[in-house]
Each structure stands twice: as structure tokens, then as C-alpha cells.
Amino acid sequence: MHARRPILLALLLALAAAARPAAAEDRAGGPPRIVFLGDSITEAGAGPHGYVTLAGAALAERLPGTETIGAGISGNRVPDLLARLDRDVLARTPDVVVVYIGINDVWHSQNGRGTPKGEFEAGMRTLVERIRKAGARPVLCTPTVIGEKKAGTNPLDAMLDDYAGVTRAVAAAAGVPLVDLRKACVAHLEAHNAADAENGVLTTDGVHLNAAGNEFLAARMVDGLARAGIVPAASPEDRKVLRHVVMFRFKETSTAADVERIVEAFRALPGAIDAIRGFEWGTDNSPEGLQQGLTHCFLLTFDSEADRDAYLPHPAHKAFVELVGPHVEKVTVVDYWARP
């Protein structure tokens, strides 16, 4: 009887190892495990015809073996995601975590249970940090709609736009992929809600997705994950993005405080201009000596030339140009289509 114990123990250990999720490091280089974290939209999205399920099927077609998991709970706000991140998400050892939140943070402001904007921003930053620390890649999504009427005419549109701007800014500052669902939904409704209905185009009630809405969101998620290089694109053209490169040489009369103020103003633009899909910046450290005095480089990413063209005359960009103008001795701008 004692002789059998080592064999029995080994068998139990093997079964336990098989039962637990494979660690991310065990899947390195293989198909990703993607967790979709959110509220009731994501909870329903994990159903048979929900956006998580539809996206999972499409992602697995592009990269066989890709695993998708829904981790949505009705009524959740950013503080709720933080409270259950370890248990519901990180314990599953994901490779990618798609964070789609913000509707309840805004919606429940009407009954005193919303999330103040500063707390929302801090929470989003903390989610990114904790997901990264666990070895997974965060992907942020802007909130969608609370009402489907024309942009700006639903009661909470301005607040939704404000919180979407926060998400864009957090993604840009952290250098993480962004799926701009707010922008996509507003554009779709502008084109497909001719009757200016409160619901029925993408949602059943102005918030929760109908069949068309689930298909729409699934397609946006797949496209966003492909653009981030997490799964293959349907074609090389699908991964093409427009880069807008800006380089400055500041005047000798400009102080370090002047330059810092300009950098912070540039960093704030993604939160004010939804056409910006990505943003990063840095200072020169080239050993070649060919920079011609240019010290600061800023890289903006756009989905299209139309988005870039909308950014240039935007009031927030024009205000930035007025701020930087007196301090710049030389500026160089280069735009190019980035292809894989």
C-alpha cells in the first residue's frame, strides 16, 4: 500500500497540472489567451451570439488555437474591475486583457453611483499597470453609447466623450493599443440612423447590444487586435496606419519649464482629439550627429488621411500650435504610411 503512494501522488499532481490554465510563459510564441473584461455588455457578449463569442470565432480563424474568455459582470465600473482583476482575470494567466469599461461610470452618475473622472483615470492607469505586471498585454476600449441619437443630442454624450478622451489619453501615455469603440459607434450611427432613433440600430435599449451591435463590436475588436499585431490581419492593407512625425528644435531662450509645458500639452492632445489613435514621444540620443539640433520627436498614429486632416484644424491642435510657436526655432514634419 505504501509503495503505491508515490505513483498515486504523481498521478494527482499530473491531474492538477492538467486542470489549471496553462501559464502565459508556457504558451510563449503560441496562440494567445484573450480575456475580455467589462460590464453587462461583456457579460452578455460571452453568450452564444455575443460579441466575445463572435470575436473569438473570428480570431481563431485567423490564428487557430486562440482562446477568448468573457469576464463581464453587470453594473461594473472601473473600481469593480480593480477589485476583481486578480480573481477573474489574472488568475486565468491571460496573454492579452481587453478592458471595455466606462458606460456605468458615466450612466450611474445620474443616481450618485458614477465614478468621478479623476478616479476613472487613475483606475484605468492602475489596470494597465497591474495587467502589465502580471505579464499580460492590456488593450483599452473607449465606452460606446448611452442612446443612439445623433452625436451630441443624447443626454450623456458630452460626459461619454469626456471619459472616452480619458481612455484615449491613458492608452497613448502608456503606449498600449486602443480600440476606439466610441468613435466607431458614433460614425456608424451617423451613417445608419437616418430616423435618429434612440435605440434599435446597435442596441436594444440605447446601451445593451442587439444582434447587429454584437456583430459590429466583434468586428471592431478583431480589427483592433489585428492592428495591434496580436492576431494576423486579414490582409497587409488592414494593418496599414498613417504615422505623423513632428520634431522640434527649441529656441535657446526657452526654459526647461517652457519645454516641459509644451511636452505635457502635446501629450494631452489624444485625450482631446479622438482622431489620434496612438501617441508616443522621446528626446534625441542618436550618436550620429545628424539631428541638426532637433531634440524632441513626437509620433502620432492615425487610421486614415481623413483622420489626420481632421486633427490638423482641430481647436485643441490649433491651441497647441499657438503655445509652441514662440518657442520653436525649427520644426520638421513627416507623414508616412506604415506597412508591416
C-alpha angles and dihedrals in degrees: 000000000000090000090062094055097083090050092047092047092050091050092050092049091050092050091048091051091050092049097053121078115266110260117248091244089055089057095046109146092010133097112307130246106226122195119198108209121194151091136297092313089061092040089057089038090069090061124102095278100023127123094254092054093044092047090048092055092048093046092050089053090056095041113018113221095032108145124208126193128188117221103174127138125189116255095014122155130183093278089054092052090052091051094054102030095105096045102040102030119014093044086065091060096231125191092207132023118198109202112202108172142127107088095097092038086063102028096052091053083088091067099035095260099099125114118255111239094245091051090046092053094046090048093051091050091050092050090054092048095048094046091050092046089056090056097254130120117243122217117190127210128196117233116266123217143321097196127002102231121119115306111279096018100085111091095244099037095108093050092045090052089050093052092043087055089054091053092049091050093048091049092048094047093047094043094234128141117270128206103198100208093162092058092044094049094047091051092047093049092048089057100038108031099075091154091054090231120181091230143347101085101080100349142046095219107011092277115038117070126252122204093281091047093052091051091047094050092044090055091048091050093049091047092048093049090048092050088051089054093243092122129013119276119242087242136353089258090062090064095047114118134176117245121203112196121194123183126186137199107194126214118258088238091061113098128221088254090055091052093046091051090052093048091051091048091052091048089054094057097085089060091053101038116051093194089076108092099178139010137186136155142185146165126257120270100159115144093205098082094224099116094100092218095308106141108166126055126189123189120198124184126211132181094222146003087254090060091048090048090051090051096054098063094033111129092236091054093045090052089052091051089053090050096049098038099084092050103047122093094176135009128186123192126189126176124192141162109249112217128185 
